[in-house]
Amino acid sequence: MPRVFWRVVGLGVIGCSLLLVFLLSPVFHTKAATSLTQLSSDPYSNITTKHGTEVSDASYSYGSTIVTAFQVGKSYNSGGATNIGWATSTDSGATWTNGFLPNITKAAGGPYQRAGDLAVTYDVAHGTWMIVTNGFYNEAFAILVSRSSDGKNWGSPVTIISVAKSNLYDFDKAGIACDNTATSPFYGHCYAHWVNEANSDLIAMSTSIDGGLTWGTPLPTANSADGFNGHPFVQPDGTVIVVINKRIAAPPTATHIIAFTSTDGGASWSSTVTVVAKAQVHTLSGGLRDLHYFSAGMDASGKVYVVWNDCRFESGCTTNDLLMTTSTNGLSWSAPKIVPIDPTNGSVDHFMPGLAVDQSTSGSTAHLGLAYYYYPTSSCTSSTCQVYVGYISSNDGGSTWATPTELAGPMLSSWFVLTQWGYMTGDYISTSFSGSKAFPVFSVASAPSGTTYNETTDTVAGGL
């Protein structure tokens, strides 16, 4: 059983200059009177990946159950990790059980060297939890779905698609969602997507109607769009809305955000529309990796909310704010608005949002919970950048926001696992609601012990 504890991360004695920066840094966040629950830690020791590391946290909740998933034992230079971990609560976050998915990677009885990006969902019609991920080794790529009836006992993965590695295939960043509205004409349909990096990030969609046991032929959008980091949502009438990044150039750069839909249960997919014409981003200091992924959620009415980091409202684009746009149909989107965490034209740099919307709420009373990482001072180095985790909420659909809260930090960016793309808190974090409380899930780091990192998956004990 994971332990509950007060997480205190200290900087130690690392020089007067850093102490001065710390003392002069503006403070806008209230220190949370909360403890963190450590959900998991890396148990592996294979020499091909870096250990003491857990990154890229995803989660989903239904009723009193919350299921999280994350990469464990991060690879330095080839993407993915030694395995995929999970942590589950069946009592609205009061207690947690954790483990590691079987039969995907060689570390757990499977054929693949590593497993990569992941997402979590629940299929109400078939009573099935699902974790989708990509498995890969030198010769092949696959999109895989692990299934469970209780979020704790996971079977061998179902293969949606598997191909030999070539200059034609390189799968990345799968997503998944199910139609959970009993009155929908497509109740029980589940939709998975991924992109093919070897084919200009071509988007593929596949549909299951039997709880993830079998999957249909992958389909492109009507305009054969490309993208990465998608989030699918199913509205109460069965309309599927997929929001996804569209790369302008190789990261780190600005990106578009686009969306497309299906109104026939995944038999076909529309052409894409623009959500954000160009997300303008400030590249993080301190060598920390940030691919400028957005996060998204949907309320009970089917309204979709999208949050991303952007510097368009900052003079000189020297820091990132968190911006939000919304849509009720996936076709037209509201003008971007700043989530008011702190004043503009300051020194605070915000990044990697993890948004959730309480799906028992909607419209003017929609309850939003938003976790994120931030630097109090954006101009810093890997030996001085202070990484914090913050949280802010809204009870009126984002019209107004509560005082932001500090959840974790300070942490040095160099405490997070080093990859060829930079230090990694992960590529994304997550928040889920259960019992009207929000449970952000994120990576927390303390100073490495020699070559072993101390980077774990955590949440807030008891929720927010």
Secondary structure, 3 states (H helix, E strand, C coil): CCCEECCCCCCCCCCHHHHHHHHHCCCCCEECCCCEEEEECCCCCCCCCCCCCEEEEEEEEECCEEEEEEEEEECCCCCCEEEEEEEEECCCCCCCEEEECCCCEHHHCCCECEEEEEEEEEECCCCEEEEEEEEECCCEEEEEEEEECCCCCCCCCEEEEEEECECCECEEEEEEEECCCCCCCCCCCEEEEEEEHHHCCEEEEEEECCCCCCCCCCECCCCCCECEEEEEEECCCCCEEEEEEEECCCCCCCEEEEEEEECCCCCCCCCCEEEEEEECCCCCCCCECCCCCCEEEECCCCCEEEEEEECCCCHHHCCCEEEEEEECCCCCCCCCEECCCCCCCCCCEEEEEEEEECCCCCHHHCCEEEEEEEECCCCCCCCCCEEEEEEEEECCCCCCCCCCEEEEEEEEHHHCEEECCEEECCCCCEEEEECCEEEEEEEEEEEEECCEEEEEEEEECCCC
